[in-house]
Amino acid sequence: MLETLNAQPADALLALIKLHNADPRPTKIDLGVGVYRTGEGDTPVFGAIKAAERVLLETQDSKAYLGPEGDMGFVHALIPYVFGTEFDRSRVEGMQAPGGTGAVRLAVEVAARAGAKRILMGTPSWPNHAQIVAAAGLELKTFKHMTDEGTADLEALRGVLAEAAPGDVVLLHGCCHNPTGVDYTPAQWDEIAPMVAAAGVLPLIDLAYQGLGDGMEEDAYGLRKVLAAVPEALVAYSCDKNFGLYRDRVGAFYAVTGDAQALAHAMANGATIARASWSMPPDHGAAAVRLILGDAALTAQWIDELTAMRARMAEVRERLAAAQQIGPINMAPLGLQKGLFSMLPLSGEQIMALRERHGVYMAGSGRVNIAGLTTGNLESFISALRDVAA
């Protein structure tokens, strides 16, 4: 039976990791893997997480199952950070998921069970978005996310919403757009919220990088604006980046409605899907986050660490933007973009030349992880770009 299976293409990012690891050059630069790195190139465990883990070590008295909903203390502790302290708590409920990926999968599957037929999604987007939509058996309708000038294309979103049909879901990045780094401005979110409401579509907001753009409150602006305008929505949340818990897979799925029965049904369906998919999500990372958010001193320590991350990435962006023009590449927009990622308009030949001649590894799309640029390699990267762009 198994011999009937078809070969599948290798994951491009995983293949890139292997190529980078096999490169013996000490000057090689990894701009592919989407993790935060310090100015020295490390991806450390947050001090606040270490402190919470010490508490867990001393106080956790059981590893018994929690159920498909996971750690509900964690889920509820996040709510004021995501939705705001003034949000009507009766409108929202959630459950833990294995990372932001699991949260997106839950959201798409719940939407499908509710009768969704099509997902409207700006492109380029995180590659796994399209794969999850396909796996759930939904149609994908794409529109252009970014203009040629490197700003968010509000008119493209307006156009696709004007043509939306019953059963459509619009997928929006809450902040720090992956892979472009191009976010909607607050003024654009002010226009988007009533547009989404008027179109009658179900918004699915993926908030995977809160705190890495302009701050925890600022990065939630768009999500909160949309939720204030619509009767119902789905939210996928990740703690993998803003708590540095990548391998612990810490995420949450939320449903927002104006109807208590609909909210209960959304959670019941989410739990059924989770039970059949992973039974229960991993607990350790979520428990650590719960402890941090329940302790004022640990919360302050976490916020300080997150602020330092954000400041370092902003500094890298400023230095890249200061290069102005590298051949045909206008570097200035990188200084206005947010989060871990940006996209450089490089050809496949130029990306290969960067790899072969300079040991610079990036995705074939031109997406670069800004945090992969350190105090030791940033100028080398700019020099490499000048070489291949000449």
C-alpha positions in Angstrom: 0.0 0.0 0.0 2.7 2.5 1.0 4.4 2.1 -2.4 1.4 4.0 -3.9 2.4 7.2 -2.2 3.7 10.0 -4.3 7.0 11.8 -3.6 6.6 15.2 -2.0 8.8 18.2 -2.7 11.3 19.0 0.1 10.5 22.0 2.3 12.6 24.8 0.9 13.4 26.4 4.2 14.5 23.1 5.8 16.7 22.4 2.7 18.2 25.9 3.2 19.0 25.1 6.8 20.9 22.0 5.7 22.8 23.9 3.1 23.8 26.6 5.6 24.9 24.0 8.2 27.1 22.2 5.7 28.8 25.4 4.5 32.3 25.4 6.2 32.9 29.2 5.7 33.1 31.0 9.1 31.7 34.1 7.5 28.4 32.5 6.3 25.2 34.4 7.1 21.8 32.7 7.8 18.9 35.0 6.9 16.5 32.1 6.3 15.4 30.7 9.6 12.7 32.9 11.2 14.0 33.2 14.8 15.2 36.3 16.7 19.0 36.6 17.1 21.0 39.0 19.3 23.7 41.3 18.0 26.1 38.4 18.6 24.0 35.9 16.6 22.5 33.9 19.5 18.8 32.9 20.1 18.8 32.9 23.9 16.0 31.8 26.3 14.3 34.8 27.8 15.4 35.5 31.4 11.7 35.7 32.4 11.1 32.3 30.9 14.1 30.9 32.8 12.7 32.4 36.0 9.2 30.9 35.4 10.8 27.5 34.6 12.5 27.5 38.0 9.1 28.1 39.6 7.6 25.3 37.6 10.5 23.0 38.6 9.8 23.7 42.3 6.0 23.8 42.3 4.6 21.7 39.5 3.2 18.6 41.1 1.7 16.7 38.2 2.2 16.0 34.5 -1.3 14.6 34.1 -3.4 15.4 30.9 -5.2 18.8 30.8 -7.4 18.0 27.9 -7.7 19.3 24.3 -8.2 22.9 25.5 -4.8 22.9 27.2 -3.9 25.4 29.9 -6.9 27.7 30.2 -5.1 29.9 32.7 -2.6 30.7 30.0 -5.3 31.3 27.4 -7.2 33.7 29.7 -4.0 35.5 30.9 -3.3 36.5 27.3 -6.8 38.0 26.7 -6.1 41.5 28.0 -2.9 41.8 26.1 -4.5 40.7 22.8 -8.0 42.2 23.0 -7.4 45.0 25.5 -8.6 45.5 29.1 -11.9 47.1 28.0 -13.0 44.3 25.6 -16.3 42.6 26.5 -15.0 39.4 28.0 -18.4 37.6 27.4 -17.7 37.9 23.6 -14.4 35.9 23.6 -13.2 32.4 24.5 -10.2 30.5 23.5 -8.1 27.4 23.8 -4.4 26.6 23.7 -2.8 25.3 20.5 0.6 23.9 19.5 2.1 27.2 18.3 0.7 29.7 16.0 0.5 27.0 13.3 -1.8 24.9 15.3 -3.9 28.0 16.1 -4.2 28.9 12.4 -5.2 25.3 11.6 -7.9 25.3 14.3 -9.2 28.6 13.1 -9.4 27.4 9.5 -11.0 24.1 10.4 -13.6 25.8 12.7 -14.4 28.2 9.9 -14.9 25.3 7.5 -17.2 23.6 9.9 -19.2 26.8 10.2 -19.7 26.8 6.4 -16.8 28.8 5.1 -16.0 28.1 1.4 -13.2 30.4 0.6 -10.3 32.2 2.2 -9.3 35.7 0.9 -5.6 36.2 1.5 -3.1 38.8 0.5 0.1 37.6 -1.2 2.9 37.0 -0.6 2.0 35.5 2.8 3.5 32.9 5.1 3.8 29.8 2.9 2.1 27.6 5.5 -1.1 29.7 5.3 -1.9 28.3 1.8 -1.0 24.8 2.8 -3.3 24.9 5.8 -6.2 26.3 3.7 -5.6 23.5 1.1 -5.5 20.8 3.8 -8.8 22.0 5.2 -10.4 21.7 1.7 -11.1 25.4 1.2 -10.7 27.5 -1.9 -8.0 30.2 -1.7 -8.6 33.6 -3.3 -5.5 35.8 -3.4 -5.0 39.5 -3.7 -1.9 41.7 -3.8 -0.7 42.7 -0.3 2.1 45.1 -1.2 2.3 47.8 -3.8 5.3 48.2 -6.1 6.4 51.1 -3.9 6.6 48.8 -0.8 3.5 49.9 1.0 0.4 47.9 2.0 -2.0 47.8 -0.9 -5.3 48.9 0.6 -7.0 49.2 -2.8 -6.4 45.5 -3.5 -8.0 44.6 -0.2 -10.8 47.0 -0.9 -11.4 45.3 -4.3 -11.5 41.7 -3.0 -13.8 42.7 -0.2 -16.2 44.4 -2.7 -16.5 41.1 -4.5 -16.7 38.9 -1.4 -19.5 36.3 -1.2 -21.3 34.6 1.7 -19.0 32.0 3.2 -15.8 34.0 2.6 -13.2 34.5 5.3 -10.6 37.2 5.1 -7.2 36.3 6.5 -5.3 39.4 7.9 -1.9 39.6 9.5 -2.3 41.6 12.8 1.3 43.1 12.6 4.8 42.4 11.5 3.7 40.9 8.2 5.5 37.7 7.2 7.2 37.8 4.8 7.2 41.4 3.7 7.4 43.4 7.0 4.8 45.7 5.3 1.9 46.4 7.7 -1.3 48.4 7.4 -1.0 51.7 9.1 -3.4 52.7 11.9 -5.1 55.0 9.4 -5.5 52.1 7.0 -6.9 49.8 9.8 -9.4 52.6 10.5 -10.7 52.1 6.9 -10.3 48.3 6.9 -12.5 47.7 9.9 -15.7 49.1 8.4 -14.9 47.6 5.0 -14.7 44.1 6.6 -17.9 44.7 8.4 -19.7 45.9 5.3 -18.5 43.0 3.3 -20.0 40.5 5.8 -17.0 38.3 5.7 -15.5 36.5 8.7 -12.2 38.0 9.7 -9.4 35.6 10.7 -6.6 37.6 12.2 -3.2 36.0 12.6 -1.3 37.7 15.4 2.0 35.9 15.5 4.5 38.8 16.3 2.8 41.0 18.8 5.4 43.3 20.5 8.0 43.0 17.8 6.7 45.9 15.7 5.9 49.0 17.7 4.9 47.5 21.1 2.3 45.2 22.6 -0.5 47.8 22.6 0.4 49.4 19.3 0.7 46.0 17.5 -2.8 45.0 18.6 -4.4 48.2 17.1 -5.6 46.6 13.9 -7.1 43.5 15.5 -8.9 45.6 18.1 -10.2 48.0 15.5 -11.7 45.2 13.4 -13.2 43.4 16.4 -15.0 46.6 17.4 -16.6 46.7 14.0 -17.7 43.1 13.4 -20.1 40.7 15.1 -17.7 37.7 15.0 -14.1 36.8 14.2 -11.4 34.2 14.7 -7.9 34.9 16.1 -4.8 32.8 15.9 -2.0 33.8 18.3 1.6 32.8 18.8 3.9 33.1 21.8 6.8 31.4 19.9 8.3 34.7 18.9 7.5 37.3 21.6 8.4 34.8 24.4 11.2 33.0 22.4 9.4 29.6 22.8 9.8 28.3 19.3 10.4 24.7 20.0 7.9 24.6 22.9 5.1 25.4 20.4 2.9 27.9 22.4 -0.1 29.4 20.7 -3.8 30.1 21.3 -7.0 30.1 19.2 -9.8 32.5 20.0 -13.3 32.9 18.8 -15.2 36.2 19.1 -19.0 36.3 18.8 -22.0 38.3 20.1 -23.9 35.1 20.8 -23.2 32.9 23.9 -24.4 29.8 22.2 -22.4 30.4 19.0 -19.3 31.0 21.2 -19.9 27.7 23.1 -20.3 25.8 19.8 -17.1 27.3 18.4 -15.2 26.1 21.4 -16.8 22.7 21.3 -15.9 22.2 17.7 -12.4 23.5 18.3 -12.0 20.9 21.1 -13.2 18.1 18.8 -10.8 19.1 16.1 -7.9 19.4 18.6 -8.8 16.0 20.1 -8.5 14.3 16.7 -5.4 16.2 15.7 -3.0 16.4 18.8 -5.2 15.3 21.7 -3.8 18.1 23.9 -1.1 20.8 23.2 2.3 20.7 24.9 2.1 22.3 28.3 5.5 23.4 29.5 5.9 26.7 27.5 2.3 27.8 28.1 2.6 27.1 31.8 5.7 29.4 31.8 3.9 32.2 30.0 1.0 31.8 32.5 3.4 32.3 35.4 5.0 35.3 33.8 1.7 37.0 33.1 0.6 36.3 36.7 3.6 37.9 38.3 4.2 41.7 38.0 8.0 41.4 38.3 8.3 38.7 35.7 5.9 40.6 33.4 8.1 43.7 33.6 11.2 41.6 32.9 9.6 40.0 29.9 8.5 43.4 28.5 12.0 44.8 29.0 13.5 41.8 27.1 10.9 42.2 24.3 11.6 46.0 24.1 15.3 45.2 23.7 14.6 42.8 20.9 12.4 45.4 19.1 15.1 48.1 19.5 17.8 45.9 18.0 15.7 45.0 15.0 14.8 48.7 14.5 18.5 49.5 14.6 19.3 46.9 11.9 16.6 48.3 9.8 17.9 51.9 10.2 21.4 50.7 9.1 20.0 48.9 6.1 17.8 51.9 5.1 20.8 54.1 5.4 22.4 52.3 2.4 19.7 54.0 0.3 20.2 52.6 -3.2 22.1 49.4 -3.9 22.0 49.0 -7.6 18.3 48.8 -8.5 17.4 48.0 -4.9 15.8 50.9 -2.9 16.8 50.0 0.7 14.9 53.0 2.3 11.6 51.2 2.7 13.2 48.6 5.0 13.4 51.3 7.7 9.7 51.7 7.7 8.8 48.0 7.8 8.2 46.0 11.0 9.2 42.7 12.6 11.5 40.0 11.7 11.1 39.9 7.9 11.5 41.9 4.8 11.7 41.0 1.1 14.4 42.1 -1.2 13.7 42.3 -5.0 16.4 39.9 -6.0 16.4 37.5 -8.9 17.0 33.8 -8.4 20.5 34.3 -10.0 21.3 37.0 -7.5 20.2 35.0 -4.5 22.3 32.1 -5.8 25.3 34.4 -6.2 24.9 35.6 -2.7 25.0 32.0 -1.5 27.8 30.8 -3.6 30.1 33.9 -3.5 29.4 35.2 -0.1 27.8 32.5 2.0 24.5 34.4 2.4 21.6 32.1 2.8 18.0 33.4 2.2 14.7 32.1 0.9 14.3 31.9 -2.8 11.5 34.5 -2.6 14.0 37.1 -1.4 12.7 37.0 2.2 15.3 37.9 4.7 15.3 37.5 8.5 16.4 41.0 9.7 17.5 39.5 13.0 20.0 37.3 11.2 22.1 40.4 10.6 24.4 41.1 13.5 27.1 43.6 14.5 29.6 41.3 12.9 28.0 40.6 9.6 25.8 43.5 8.6 28.4 45.4 6.7 29.5 42.2 5.0 25.9 41.6 3.9 25.6 45.1 2.4 28.9 44.6 0.6 27.6 41.3 -0.8 24.4 43.0 -2.0 26.4 45.6 -3.8 28.4 42.9 -5.5 25.5 40.9 -6.8 23.3 43.9 -7.6 26.0 45.7 -9.6 
